[in-house]
Structures are given as C-alpha cells and as structure tokens.
Amino acid sequence: MTDLNDFTETTNLTPATDSAADSAANSANDSYTAPGRTPHAHKAKRNRRRNGSFHKRMLWKDIRVTMAKSKGRFASIVSLMTLGSFALVGLFVTGPDMQITGTDFFNQNNLADITVISDYGLTKADENIIRSAPKWPRR
C-alpha cells in the first residue's frame, strides 16, 4: 500500500525575495516528481522517438518478418552471392597461375621463345642481328 505522503506536493509559501540564492531554493522546492520517475521522463521518451529508434525497431522487425516469410528466396540470394564471389576469386587467381604454368612448360621442353617470320627471306646480316640480340632471361 502506498503512503499518502508520497503524493503530496510541496510548495514554498515564503514571500518572494530578490536574492539569487533564495530564488534557487524556492525553485527546487516547487518541482514535483512521482516516486520512481525522473523529473523529465516524458521529454526523454519524446526525444527517443525523435531520434528514430522507434523507426529503426520497426525497420528491423519488418526485415525479420519478410525473411521469415521468404526463407527460400533469402537462401537462394545468399547462395548466388556466395557462388559469384567464389567465381570472382577464381578468375583473379587463375591468371597468374596460368602464366607460371606456361613459362615452366616452355622452359622444361626447351621450346622457342621467339619466332621470326619474313616475307622475303632472311639474309646473313639479318641472321647475325638476331643471334647478337641479348638472350631472354629464363625463370
């Protein structure tokens, strides 16, 4: 059972004075708050609504409900995203690996590094120029 003294309002019946200390003491006595509540609880609640937490909660609730209704669609979208990311990673990794494999194959089988083709044939001077060219470094 609640005590009636909890609900009584305290008021200051002293005459008004000009000093700042007296007015501060009087204003402290004039405020009333219910037991267990902060003085401006209604303002805090209003500010929470203005900050958008209510709308955020509703947005997340809507997302959960939508996903619960369409679990198959959600799973298929996630699997397609996963498959796409794996394909992209595979494409990025494959290029350098293929270059290394080709270079190793050419070096192991002693294949030609360069092929010279001429419409009119090669002279001895052309052959000397080609042979004097610096050798390609092998990996």
Buried (B, 14 or more C-beta within 10 A) or exposed (E): EEEEEEEEEEEEEEEEEEEEEBEEBBEEEEEEEEEEEEEEEEEEEEEEEEEEEEEEEEEEEEEEEEEEEEEEEEEEEEEEEEEEEEEEEEEEEEEEEEEEEEEEEBEEEEEEEEEEEEEEEEEEEEEEEEEEEEEEEEE
